[in-house]
Amino acid sequence: MGGALEVRARDFPTNRGGLCKKGWTSAELLSTKDRLTSPLIRERRGEPLRPATWAEAIERVASAFRRVQLDHGLDAVGVFGGGGLTNEKAYALGKFARVVLRTKHIDYNGRFCMASAAVAGQRAFGIDRGLPFPLTDLPGAEVIALVGANPAETMPPVMKFFEEQRANGGRLIVIDPRRTPTAEAATLHLQLTPGTDAALANGLLHVALKEGLVDLDFIAARTTGFEEVRHIVGSFWPDRAERITGVPAQRIVEAARMLGATRRAMILSARGAEQQSRGVQNVLAFVNLALALGLVGRPHAGFGCLTGQGNGQGGREHGQKSDQLPGYRRIDNPEHRAHVARVWGVPVDDIPGPGVSACEMLDHLGEAGGVRALLVMGSNLVVSVPNATRLDARLGALDCLVVADPFLSETAALADVVLPSCQWAEEEGTMTNLEGRLLYRSPARPPPEGVRTDLAILKAISSSLGRSGHLSENSEETFNELRRASAGGVADYSGFTYARVRSGEGLFWPCPAEEHPGTPRLFADSFPTPDGRARFHPVQHAAPSEEPDEQFPLYLTTGRVMSHYQSGTQTRRIPLLRDSEPEPFVEMHPATAGLYGLEVGGMARVRTRRGTALLRVRTNPSMRHDTLFVPFHWSGRGRANNLTTDALDPDSKIPAFKVAAATLENFQENAHD
């Protein structure tokens, strides 16, 4: 499989040479013994997968897709991508779905991560770029509020910027139901009740208005819609906000004064506030606060989203989403469709309309009118989808499941065809980080014999379907077409070239011409809205989709731990990471454990209306008495998503991973169950 590779630090603005232990150990993945190096096929359901040639596997895929579309229509084949795919692969996957398959059914796992912040950014600012300023601006902020973010464990290299901010005399506010390592480092921790983020934001804005901390000149000159927001937050006085959120009124006042005392303050949201049934409203409520304080567009200030996946930003810009075309164009916009059709060389009417979101597509797999054959690339659905026991049944109802993956993930193990694909060090491509900065990834070594790039896989399937002229397996050729397709769009990449990104310029989009320097900071003079103004949005507090009751009296929230990433397909294969966190667990307050007769190190059965998970018990005296935390990196009996609700935010269609109602039971491992 080639010689061993060594990971070394590189002094780059976004991480300044820092890596977490997942980064330092990433090269070990390239030589794991269970790496897939041959396609696998299953003759029929119930039989094991067997090795196959590429020709046999590709023909199996193409014939299955042809048969399903002939019997059930073009939209009976679906595509599911991932936020870890390069820009080139995300673009090619979207084009493959709409031009080769001509199906409307494509979405990706970014729908589970950044979707709420994306919708909120588009509505408030006219654009979705995680951070509208570079990370290097953070140390210059006098106050930073982190909303539902735990970068100390999930993005350790970024903590350098927060540490530098504190060293400069800055203050950090953390808003989180858990007292995470990030919250431990904060000046002020607002430990709110899960699902009450918008009420807290309204309470903060109420105080800012009452104490004259808002920037009325900025509001008048650069925004619209403030009066309705002013009216709503008028009823969120601190005592009422305390009753809703559980955050003491005096701490709400203290936080509002900290944010309002300077024009160099930042508010940064993340999954804690976003992965809820009202995730978009939560984000918009904090955007309202940032706009009212006049922070947006100022140096070392503003509002941003800490994007999670490796290409979470770029992955949502170029066509993987069900409603989107490259460059952040909308698939239901006639002008946008016409532009992309010209680049693709197809009649505009051949491009399908918008499909449904990820959970909506997956919820009807195998049903009449739903997707009957599914291609999965860059995602492990079995571990990552909410209410996962329902998904197990739906995947089993498919006529054909095809998975492209370097490993036999839990999803690949259920597939009819498995296609071995390259890893990060074996292929060329670009990624766009949370700042909107384009990064180049060069191949460090060739892939093992028998392994193909995802671009080559898509090209081969297209050729077998008789549509070979639409896709290229060359990364630079694909990127150059992406540039043309994105030209003039919100996320304009037309000025980027491989020559520029290979030189290490690290340019930010939008970049509309090759001589353009890129755009590291947005909103200094105007917003990309029809009137150039940012928009306030009235947000009322409403209960989450599910709250504790007598039967399920506890809140359940899920998230990451430092040693693992996403579904754990990669990190659970690295000995150092696997051994540091070898099994799933549930964390709770010691008093909660005592109430349910649980012992530290023993096993608990966590139960919700969807299902159960068997988890090792951990206690933490900083936890809320009413809240359980379960990480989501494992499959099997400890799968967190056995428990989570598939209730969706009505606007972003993100699942409510962060709030569910649960109960606990003692579980004896050696007892008959």
C-alpha positions as CSV (number, residue, x, y, z in Angstrom):
1,M,0.0,0.0,0.0
2,G,3.0,2.3,-0.2
3,G,5.5,3.6,2.3
4,A,4.5,5.1,5.7
5,L,3.7,8.7,5.8
6,E,4.6,11.1,8.6
7,V,2.3,14.0,9.7
8,R,4.2,17.3,10.4
9,A,3.0,20.6,11.5
10,R,2.6,23.5,9.0
11,D,2.5,27.1,10.1
12,F,-0.8,28.2,8.5
13,P,-3.0,31.1,9.6
14,T,-6.0,28.9,10.5
15,N,-4.1,26.6,12.9
16,R,-0.6,28.1,13.3
17,G,0.9,24.7,13.2
18,G,-1.4,23.1,15.7
19,L,-3.2,19.8,15.2
20,C,-5.3,17.8,17.6
21,K,-4.5,14.1,18.2
22,K,-6.9,13.1,15.3
23,G,-4.7,15.1,13.0
24,W,-1.4,13.8,14.3
25,T,-2.6,10.2,14.0
26,S,-4.4,10.6,10.6
27,A,-1.7,8.9,8.6
28,E,-2.2,5.7,10.4
29,L,-5.5,5.3,8.5
30,L,-3.6,4.9,5.3
31,S,-2.2,1.5,6.3
32,T,-4.9,-0.1,8.4
33,K,-5.3,-3.8,7.7
34,D,-9.1,-3.6,7.0
35,R,-8.6,-1.1,4.2
36,L,-10.8,-2.0,1.2
37,T,-8.8,-2.6,-2.0
38,S,-11.4,-4.5,-4.1
39,P,-15.0,-3.9,-5.0
40,L,-17.5,-6.1,-3.1
41,I,-20.9,-7.3,-4.3
42,R,-23.7,-9.3,-2.7
43,E,-25.4,-11.8,-5.0
44,R,-28.7,-11.5,-3.1
45,R,-29.9,-10.3,0.2
46,G,-28.8,-12.5,3.1
47,E,-25.7,-13.7,1.4
48,P,-22.2,-12.3,2.3
49,L,-20.3,-9.7,0.2
50,R,-17.7,-11.2,-2.1
51,P,-14.8,-9.6,-4.0
52,A,-15.5,-8.5,-7.6
53,T,-13.7,-6.8,-10.4
54,W,-14.3,-3.2,-11.1
55,A,-16.0,-4.0,-14.4
56,E,-18.4,-6.4,-12.7
57,A,-19.2,-3.9,-9.8
58,I,-19.8,-0.9,-12.0
59,E,-22.0,-2.9,-14.4
60,R,-24.0,-4.2,-11.3
61,V,-24.5,-0.6,-10.2
62,A,-25.5,0.7,-13.6
63,S,-27.9,-2.2,-14.3
64,A,-29.6,-1.7,-10.9
65,F,-30.0,2.0,-11.5
66,R,-31.4,1.4,-15.0
67,R,-33.8,-1.2,-13.8
68,V,-35.1,0.9,-10.9
69,Q,-35.6,4.0,-13.1
70,L,-37.3,2.0,-15.8
71,D,-39.7,0.5,-13.3
72,H,-40.3,3.4,-10.9
73,G,-39.1,6.6,-12.7
74,L,-36.0,8.8,-12.7
75,D,-36.5,10.0,-9.1
76,A,-36.4,6.4,-7.8
77,V,-32.6,6.6,-7.6
78,G,-31.1,8.8,-4.9
79,V,-27.7,10.1,-4.0
80,F,-26.3,10.9,-0.5
81,G,-23.1,12.8,-0.1
82,G,-20.9,14.2,2.7
83,G,-19.4,17.3,4.1
84,G,-16.0,15.7,4.0
85,L,-15.9,15.5,0.2
86,T,-13.7,17.9,-1.7
87,N,-15.3,20.7,-3.6
88,E,-14.6,18.9,-6.8
89,K,-16.4,15.7,-5.6
90,A,-19.3,17.7,-4.1
91,Y,-19.7,19.5,-7.5
92,A,-19.4,16.2,-9.5
93,L,-21.9,14.4,-7.3
94,G,-24.5,17.1,-7.8
95,K,-24.0,17.1,-11.5
96,F,-24.0,13.3,-11.6
97,A,-27.4,13.2,-9.9
98,R,-29.0,15.9,-12.1
99,V,-27.4,15.3,-15.4
100,V,-26.4,11.6,-15.5
101,L,-29.3,10.2,-13.3
102,R,-31.6,13.1,-13.8
103,T,-33.0,12.6,-10.4
104,K,-34.1,15.3,-8.0
105,H,-33.1,13.2,-5.0
106,I,-29.8,14.3,-3.7
107,D,-28.8,15.6,-0.2
108,Y,-25.9,15.1,2.2
109,N,-24.9,14.8,5.8
110,G,-24.2,18.5,6.1
111,R,-28.0,18.7,6.5
112,F,-27.3,17.3,10.0
113,C,-24.7,19.9,10.8
114,M,-24.6,23.4,9.5
115,A,-28.0,23.7,7.8
116,S,-29.7,26.0,10.5
117,A,-26.8,28.5,10.5
118,A,-26.9,28.4,6.7
119,V,-30.6,29.3,6.4
120,A,-30.2,32.0,9.1
121,G,-27.2,33.6,7.4
122,Q,-29.0,33.7,4.1
123,R,-32.1,35.3,5.6
124,A,-30.3,37.8,7.8
125,F,-27.2,38.7,5.7
126,G,-28.1,37.4,2.2
127,I,-25.1,35.0,2.3
128,D,-24.0,31.9,4.2
129,R,-20.3,31.9,4.9
130,G,-19.5,30.3,8.3
131,L,-17.2,33.1,9.4
132,P,-17.4,36.4,7.5
133,F,-14.0,37.2,8.8
134,P,-10.7,35.3,9.3
135,L,-10.0,33.3,12.5
136,T,-7.1,35.6,13.0
137,D,-9.6,38.4,13.9
138,L,-10.6,36.5,17.1
139,P,-7.8,37.6,19.4
140,G,-8.6,41.2,18.7
141,A,-12.1,40.9,20.1
142,E,-12.7,42.2,23.6
143,V,-15.6,39.8,24.2
144,I,-16.6,36.6,22.5
145,A,-19.8,34.7,23.1
146,L,-19.8,31.0,22.1
147,V,-23.3,29.6,21.7
148,G,-23.5,25.8,21.8
149,A,-19.8,25.4,20.9
150,N,-17.1,23.3,22.6
151,P,-13.9,23.9,20.5
152,A,-11.7,22.7,23.3
153,E,-12.7,19.2,22.4
154,T,-14.1,19.5,18.8
155,M,-11.7,22.0,17.3
156,P,-8.6,22.1,19.6
157,P,-6.3,24.1,17.2
158,V,-8.9,26.9,17.2
159,M,-8.6,27.3,21.0
160,K,-5.3,29.0,20.4
161,F,-7.2,32.0,19.2
162,F,-9.4,32.1,22.2
163,E,-6.4,31.7,24.5
164,E,-4.7,34.6,22.8
165,Q,-7.9,36.6,23.1
166,R,-7.9,36.0,26.8
167,A,-4.2,36.8,27.1
168,N,-5.0,40.1,25.4
169,G,-7.4,40.9,28.2
170,G,-10.5,39.7,26.4
171,R,-13.4,37.9,28.0
172,L,-15.2,34.7,26.9
173,I,-18.9,33.9,27.4
174,V,-20.0,30.3,26.8
175,I,-23.6,29.4,26.4
176,D,-24.1,25.7,26.8
177,P,-26.2,23.3,28.9
178,R,-23.0,21.4,29.7
179,R,-20.0,22.7,31.6
180,T,-17.6,21.6,28.9
181,P,-13.8,22.1,28.9
182,T,-14.5,25.3,26.8
183,A,-17.0,26.5,29.5
184,E,-14.4,25.8,32.2
185,A,-12.1,28.3,30.4
186,A,-14.8,31.0,30.1
187,T,-15.1,34.2,32.0
188,L,-18.9,33.5,32.2
189,H,-20.8,30.3,31.7
190,L,-24.5,30.5,31.0
191,Q,-25.7,27.0,31.7
192,L,-29.2,27.1,30.1
193,T,-31.9,24.5,29.9
194,P,-31.7,22.5,26.6
195,G,-33.9,24.0,24.0
196,T,-34.1,27.6,25.4
197,D,-31.5,29.3,23.3
198,A,-33.8,31.8,21.6
199,A,-35.3,32.9,25.0
200,L,-31.8,33.6,26.3
201,A,-30.9,35.6,23.2
202,N,-34.1,37.6,23.6
203,G,-33.3,38.2,27.3
204,L,-29.9,39.5,26.5
205,L,-31.3,41.9,23.9
206,H,-34.0,43.0,26.3
207,V,-31.2,44.1,28.8
208,A,-29.2,45.7,26.0
209,L,-32.2,47.8,25.0
210,K,-33.2,48.7,28.5
211,E,-29.6,49.9,29.4
212,G,-29.1,51.8,26.1
213,L,-26.4,49.5,24.8
214,V,-27.7,49.1,21.3
215,D,-26.3,50.9,18.3
216,L,-29.3,52.9,17.0
217,D,-27.3,54.6,14.3
218,F,-26.2,51.2,12.8
219,I,-29.7,49.9,13.1
220,A,-31.1,52.9,11.2
221,A,-28.5,53.0,8.5
222,R,-27.8,49.3,7.8
223,T,-30.7,47.1,8.9
224,T,-34.4,46.6,8.5
225,G,-37.1,45.0,10.7
226,F,-35.9,46.1,14.1
227,E,-39.2,47.5,15.5
228,E,-41.0,44.1,15.5
229,V,-38.0,42.5,17.2
230,R,-37.9,45.4,19.8
231,H,-41.6,44.7,20.6
232,I,-41.1,40.9,21.1
233,V,-38.0,41.2,23.3
234,G,-39.7,43.8,25.5
235,S,-41.4,40.9,27.3
236,F,-38.2,39.0,28.0
237,W,-37.2,40.8,31.1
238,P,-34.4,39.0,33.0
239,D,-36.6,37.3,35.6
240,R,-38.8,35.8,32.9
241,A,-35.8,34.7,30.9
242,E,-34.5,33.1,34.0
243,R,-37.7,31.1,34.5
244,I,-37.5,29.8,30.9
245,T,-33.8,29.2,30.6
246,G,-32.7,28.4,34.1
247,V,-29.9,31.0,33.8
248,P,-29.9,33.4,36.8
249,A,-31.2,36.8,35.9
250,Q,-28.0,38.5,37.2
251,R,-25.9,36.5,34.9
252,I,-28.1,37.4,31.9
253,V,-27.6,41.1,32.8
254,E,-23.8,40.6,33.3
255,A,-23.5,38.9,29.9
256,A,-25.5,41.6,28.1
257,R,-23.4,44.3,29.7
258,M,-20.2,42.6,28.7
259,L,-21.3,42.3,25.1
260,G,-22.8,45.8,25.0
261,A,-19.8,47.6,26.6
262,T,-17.6,47.3,23.4
263,R,-18.0,47.4,19.7
264,R,-15.3,44.7,19.4
265,A,-17.5,41.7,20.4
266,M,-18.3,38.5,18.5
267,I,-21.1,36.0,18.8
268,L,-20.3,32.6,17.3
269,S,-22.9,29.8,17.1
270,A,-22.4,26.1,16.6
271,R,-24.3,22.8,16.7
272,G,-25.6,23.1,20.3
273,A,-28.0,25.9,19.2
274,E,-28.5,24.8,15.6
275,Q,-29.3,21.0,15.9
276,Q,-32.8,21.6,17.3
277,S,-36.3,21.7,16.0
278,R,-36.1,25.5,16.2
279,G,-32.4,25.8,15.2
280,V,-32.9,28.5,12.6
281,Q,-34.9,30.6,15.1
282,N,-32.2,30.1,17.7
283,V,-29.5,31.4,15.3
284,L,-31.6,34.3,14.1
285,A,-32.3,35.4,17.7
286,F,-28.5,35.7,18.3
287,V,-28.1,37.4,14.9
288,N,-30.6,39.9,16.2
289,L,-28.5,40.6,19.2
290,A,-25.3,41.0,17.1
291,L,-27.1,43.4,14.7
292,A,-28.7,45.5,17.5
293,L,-25.3,45.9,19.1
294,G,-23.9,47.1,15.8
295,L,-21.2,44.5,15.7
296,V,-21.6,43.1,12.2
297,G,-19.1,44.4,9.6
298,R,-16.8,45.9,12.2
299,P,-13.1,44.8,12.7
300,H,-12.7,42.1,15.4
301,A,-16.5,41.9,15.7
302,G,-19.6,40.4,14.2
303,F,-21.6,37.1,14.0
304,G,-20.3,33.8,12.7
305,C,-20.9,30.0,12.7
306,L,-18.2,27.5,13.6
307,T,-18.5,25.1,10.8
308,G,-17.8,21.5,11.8
309,Q,-16.9,19.1,9.0
310,G,-13.7,19.2,7.0
311,N,-15.4,20.7,4.0
312,G,-18.6,21.7,5.7
313,Q,-18.5,25.1,4.0
314,G,-17.5,24.1,0.5
315,G,-19.6,21.0,0.6
316,R,-22.8,23.0,0.9
317,E,-22.0,25.5,-1.8
318,H,-21.8,23.5,-5.1
319,G,-24.8,21.2,-5.5
320,Q,-25.0,18.5,-2.9
321,K,-28.0,20.0,-1.2
322,S,-31.5,19.2,-2.6
323,D,-32.4,22.8,-3.4
324,Q,-29.1,24.0,-4.7
325,L,-26.9,24.4,-7.7
326,P,-23.2,25.4,-7.8
327,G,-22.1,28.8,-6.5
328,Y,-25.0,28.7,-4.0
329,R,-27.5,29.2,-6.8
330,R,-31.0,28.0,-6.2
331,I,-32.4,25.1,-8.2
332,D,-35.8,26.7,-8.4
333,N,-34.5,30.0,-9.7
334,P,-35.0,30.2,-13.6
335,E,-31.9,32.5,-14.1
336,H,-29.8,30.2,-11.9
337,R,-30.9,27.1,-13.7
338,A,-30.2,28.7,-17.1
339,H,-26.7,29.7,-16.2
340,V,-25.8,26.2,-14.9
341,A,-27.5,24.5,-17.9
342,R,-25.3,26.5,-20.2
343,V,-22.1,25.4,-18.4
344,W,-23.3,21.8,-18.3
345,G,-24.4,21.8,-22.0
346,V,-27.9,20.4,-21.3
347,P,-31.4,21.8,-21.9
348,V,-32.5,23.7,-18.9
349,D,-35.7,21.6,-18.6
350,D,-33.5,18.5,-18.2
351,I,-32.3,19.7,-14.8
352,P,-34.7,18.4,-12.2
353,G,-36.4,20.6,-9.6
354,P,-35.7,20.6,-5.9
355,G,-35.8,17.4,-4.0
356,V,-36.4,16.7,-0.4
357,S,-34.0,17.0,2.5
358,A,-31.8,14.2,3.8
359,C,-34.1,12.9,6.6
360,E,-37.2,13.2,4.4
361,M,-35.5,11.2,1.6
362,L,-34.2,8.6,4.0
363,D,-37.5,8.2,5.8
364,H,-39.2,6.9,2.7
365,L,-36.5,4.6,1.2
366,G,-38.0,1.6,-0.5
367,E,-41.5,2.9,-0.4
368,A,-43.8,3.7,-3.3
369,G,-42.9,7.1,-4.7
370,G,-39.6,7.1,-2.7
371,V,-36.0,6.3,-3.5
372,R,-35.6,2.6,-4.4
373,A,-31.8,2.6,-5.2
374,L,-29.3,4.7,-3.3
375,L,-25.7,5.7,-3.8
376,V,-23.9,6.8,-0.6
377,M,-20.5,8.6,-0.9
378,G,-18.7,10.1,2.1
379,S,-21.2,9.2,4.8
380,N,-22.0,6.5,7.3
381,L,-25.8,6.7,7.6
382,V,-26.3,3.8,9.9
383,V,-24.5,5.7,12.8
384,S,-25.2,9.3,11.9
385,V,-29.0,9.4,11.2
386,P,-31.5,10.2,13.9
387,N,-34.0,7.6,15.0
388,A,-31.6,5.1,13.5
389,T,-33.6,2.0,14.1
390,R,-36.1,3.2,11.6
391,L,-33.3,3.8,9.1
392,D,-32.1,0.2,9.5
393,A,-35.5,-1.0,8.2
394,R,-35.6,1.5,5.4
395,L,-32.1,0.6,4.1
396,G,-33.3,-3.0,4.1
397,A,-36.2,-2.1,1.9
398,L,-34.1,-0.7,-0.9
399,D,-33.8,-2.6,-4.2
400,C,-30.1,-1.6,-4.3
401,L,-27.7,0.1,-1.9
402,V,-24.3,1.3,-3.3
403,V,-21.6,2.6,-0.9
404,A,-18.3,4.2,-1.9
405,D,-15.9,4.2,1.1
406,P,-12.3,3.3,2.0
407,F,-13.6,1.0,4.8
408,L,-16.4,-1.4,5.4
409,S,-18.4,1.1,7.5
410,E,-21.6,0.0,9.2
411,T,-23.5,1.4,6.1
412,A,-21.2,-0.3,3.6
413,A,-21.6,-3.6,5.4
414,L,-25.3,-3.5,4.4
415,A,-24.7,-2.6,0.8
416,D,-25.3,-4.6,-2.3
417,V,-22.2,-3.1,-3.9
418,V,-19.2,-1.5,-2.1
419,L,-16.7,0.5,-4.1
420,P,-13.3,1.1,-2.5
421,S,-12.3,4.8,-2.7
422,C,-9.3,6.9,-2.0
423,Q,-8.4,8.6,1.3
424,W,-7.3,12.2,1.9
425,A,-3.6,11.7,1.1
426,E,-4.2,9.8,-2.1
427,E,-6.0,12.3,-4.3
428,E,-5.9,15.9,-5.4
429,G,-8.6,18.4,-4.6
430,T,-9.7,21.6,-2.8
431,M,-11.6,22.2,0.4
432,T,-13.1,25.4,1.8
433,N,-12.8,26.0,5.5
434,L,-15.0,27.7,8.0
435,E,-13.6,31.1,7.0
436,G,-14.5,30.7,3.3
437,R,-10.8,30.2,2.6
438,L,-10.0,27.8,-0.3
439,L,-7.3,25.2,0.6
440,Y,-5.4,22.9,-1.8
441,R,-4.8,19.2,-0.9
442,S,-2.1,17.5,-2.9
443,P,-1.7,13.7,-3.1
444,A,1.1,12.5,-0.9
445,R,1.1,9.0,-2.4
446,P,-0.8,7.0,-5.0
447,P,-3.8,5.0,-3.8
448,P,-3.4,1.2,-3.2
449,E,-3.9,-1.0,-6.2
450,G,-7.6,-1.6,-6.7
451,V,-8.7,1.7,-5.2
452,R,-10.2,4.5,-7.3
453,T,-10.9,8.2,-6.6
454,D,-14.6,9.2,-6.1
455,L,-14.3,11.2,-9.3
456,A,-13.2,8.1,-11.2
457,I,-16.0,6.1,-9.6
458,L,-18.6,8.6,-10.8
459,K,-17.1,8.7,-14.2
460,A,-17.2,4.9,-14.5
461,I,-20.8,4.7,-13.5
462,S,-21.7,7.5,-15.9
463,S,-19.9,5.7,-18.8
464,S,-21.7,2.5,-18.0
465,L,-25.0,4.4,-18.1
466,G,-24.1,5.8,-21.5
467,R,-23.5,9.4,-20.2
468,S,-19.7,9.4,-20.3
469,G,-19.2,12.9,-21.7
470,H,-20.6,14.7,-18.6
471,L,-18.0,14.1,-16.0
472,S,-14.2,14.1,-15.7
473,E,-12.1,12.1,-13.3
474,N,-9.4,14.8,-13.4
475,S,-9.7,17.1,-10.4
476,E,-8.4,20.2,-12.0
477,E,-10.7,19.8,-15.0
478,T,-13.6,19.4,-12.6
479,F,-12.6,22.5,-10.6
480,N,-12.3,24.6,-13.7
481,E,-15.9,23.7,-14.6
482,L,-17.0,24.4,-11.1
483,R,-15.4,27.9,-11.5
484,R,-17.6,28.5,-14.6
485,A,-20.7,27.2,-12.9
486,S,-20.2,29.3,-9.8
487,A,-19.3,32.5,-11.7
488,G,-21.6,35.3,-10.7
489,G,-23.1,33.3,-7.9
490,V,-23.1,34.2,-4.2
491,A,-20.2,31.7,-3.7
492,D,-18.2,32.9,-6.7
493,Y,-15.0,30.7,-7.3
494,S,-14.4,31.9,-10.8
495,G,-11.2,33.8,-9.9
496,F,-9.6,30.8,-8.2
497,T,-7.2,28.6,-10.2
498,Y,-5.2,25.6,-9.2
499,A,-2.1,27.6,-9.9
500,R,-3.2,30.2,-7.3
501,V,-4.2,27.6,-4.6
502,R,-1.2,25.4,-5.2
503,S,1.0,28.5,-4.4
504,G,-0.6,28.6,-1.0
505,E,-2.4,31.9,-1.3
506,G,-5.3,30.7,0.8
507,L,-7.8,33.0,-0.9
508,F,-11.4,33.7,0.4
509,W,-14.5,33.6,-1.7
510,P,-16.1,35.5,-3.3
511,C,-13.3,35.8,-5.8
512,P,-14.8,36.8,-9.2
513,A,-11.7,37.3,-11.3
514,E,-8.2,35.8,-11.5
515,E,-6.7,39.2,-10.5
516,H,-9.1,39.6,-7.6
517,P,-7.4,39.3,-4.1
518,G,-10.4,37.4,-2.6
519,T,-12.7,38.6,0.2
520,P,-11.5,37.8,3.7
521,R,-14.0,40.1,5.4
522,L,-17.6,40.6,4.4
523,F,-20.2,43.3,5.3
524,A,-18.0,46.3,5.8
525,D,-20.1,48.5,3.6
526,S,-23.2,46.6,2.7
527,F,-24.9,43.2,2.7
528,P,-25.7,41.1,-0.4
529,T,-29.4,41.6,0.0
530,P,-31.6,43.4,-2.6
531,D,-31.5,46.7,-0.6
532,G,-28.0,46.2,0.9
533,R,-29.4,46.0,4.4
534,A,-29.3,43.2,7.0
535,R,-32.5,41.9,8.2
536,F,-33.8,41.4,11.8
537,H,-36.3,38.5,12.3
538,P,-38.8,38.4,15.1
539,V,-38.2,35.3,17.2
540,Q,-40.6,34.0,19.9
541,H,-39.5,31.4,22.4
542,A,-41.3,28.1,21.8
543,A,-40.8,24.7,23.4
544,P,-38.6,22.1,21.5
545,S,-40.2,19.3,19.7
546,E,-40.0,17.0,22.7
547,E,-39.7,17.9,26.4
548,P,-39.4,15.8,29.6
549,D,-42.5,14.4,31.2
550,E,-43.4,11.8,33.8
551,Q,-42.4,8.9,31.6
552,F,-39.2,10.5,30.2
553,P,-38.2,13.0,32.8
554,L,-34.7,13.9,31.6
555,Y,-33.2,15.9,28.7
556,L,-30.9,14.0,26.4
557,T,-28.3,15.8,24.3
558,T,-25.6,14.3,22.0
559,G,-22.2,15.5,20.8
560,R,-18.6,14.7,20.2
561,V,-15.6,13.8,22.3
562,M,-12.0,14.8,21.5
563,S,-10.7,11.4,20.4
564,H,-13.4,10.6,17.8
565,Y,-15.0,12.3,14.8
566,Q,-18.5,12.0,13.4
567,S,-19.6,8.3,13.0
568,G,-16.1,7.0,14.1
569,T,-15.5,5.1,10.9
570,Q,-12.0,6.5,10.8
571,T,-11.1,7.3,14.4
572,R,-12.2,4.0,15.8
573,R,-9.6,2.3,13.5
574,I,-6.7,4.3,15.1
575,P,-5.4,2.5,18.2
576,L,-4.5,5.6,20.2
577,L,-7.9,7.2,19.6
578,R,-9.8,4.0,20.0
579,D,-8.0,3.1,23.3
580,S,-8.5,6.6,24.8
581,E,-12.3,6.4,24.3
582,P,-13.0,2.7,23.7
583,E,-16.7,2.6,24.2
584,P,-19.9,4.7,24.3
585,F,-21.0,6.3,27.6
586,V,-23.6,8.4,29.2
587,E,-22.6,11.3,31.4
588,M,-24.8,12.6,34.2
589,H,-24.7,14.4,37.5
590,P,-23.8,12.1,40.4
591,A,-27.1,12.9,42.1
592,T,-28.9,11.7,38.9
593,A,-27.0,8.5,38.9
594,G,-27.9,7.9,42.6
595,L,-31.5,8.6,41.9
596,Y,-31.6,5.8,39.3
597,G,-29.4,3.4,41.3
598,L,-26.5,3.6,38.9
599,E,-22.9,3.2,39.7
600,V,-19.9,4.8,38.0
601,G,-18.4,2.3,35.5
602,G,-21.6,0.3,35.5
603,M,-24.1,0.1,32.7
604,A,-27.3,2.1,32.1
605,R,-30.1,1.6,29.7
606,V,-31.0,5.0,28.3
607,R,-34.5,4.9,26.8
608,T,-36.5,7.4,24.7
609,R,-39.6,7.1,22.6
610,R,-37.5,5.8,19.7
611,G,-35.4,3.1,21.3
612,T,-32.7,2.3,23.8
613,A,-29.0,2.4,24.1
614,L,-26.7,0.5,26.6
615,L,-24.0,2.8,27.8
616,R,-21.2,3.0,30.4
617,V,-22.0,5.4,33.3
618,R,-19.9,8.4,33.9
619,T,-20.7,11.2,36.4
620,N,-19.7,14.8,36.4
621,P,-20.8,17.2,39.2
622,S,-20.9,20.1,36.7
623,M,-23.8,18.5,34.7
624,R,-27.3,19.7,35.1
625,H,-29.4,17.3,37.2
626,D,-31.9,17.0,34.4
627,T,-29.6,16.4,31.5
628,L,-27.8,13.4,30.0
629,F,-24.9,13.6,27.5
630,V,-24.2,10.8,25.0
631,P,-21.5,11.0,22.3
632,F,-22.6,9.7,18.9
633,H,-19.4,8.0,17.5
634,W,-20.4,4.3,18.0
635,S,-22.8,1.8,16.4
636,G,-24.4,-1.3,17.9
637,R,-26.1,-1.3,21.3
638,G,-24.4,2.0,22.3
639,R,-25.6,3.9,19.2
640,A,-26.7,7.4,20.4
641,N,-29.0,7.7,17.4
642,N,-31.1,4.9,18.6
643,L,-32.4,7.6,21.0
644,T,-32.6,10.8,19.1
645,T,-35.7,12.3,17.5
646,D,-36.1,12.8,13.8
647,A,-38.2,15.9,14.4
648,L,-36.9,18.5,11.9
649,D,-36.6,22.3,11.9
650,P,-39.3,23.4,9.5
651,D,-36.9,25.7,7.6
652,S,-33.4,24.0,7.6
653,K,-34.8,20.4,7.9
654,I,-32.0,19.7,10.4
655,P,-32.8,17.0,13.0
656,A,-33.1,17.8,16.7
657,F,-30.0,15.9,17.8
658,K,-29.6,18.2,20.8
659,V,-32.9,17.9,22.6
660,A,-34.9,14.8,23.4
661,A,-36.7,13.4,26.4
662,A,-35.2,10.3,28.1
663,T,-35.1,8.1,31.1
664,L,-32.6,5.8,32.8
665,E,-32.6,2.2,33.9
666,N,-30.0,0.1,35.6
667,F,-28.6,-2.6,33.3
668,Q,-26.8,-5.7,34.6
669,E,-24.5,-6.9,31.8
670,N,-24.5,-10.6,32.9
671,A,-28.3,-10.7,33.5
672,H,-30.7,-12.1,31.0
673,D,-32.3,-9.3,29.1
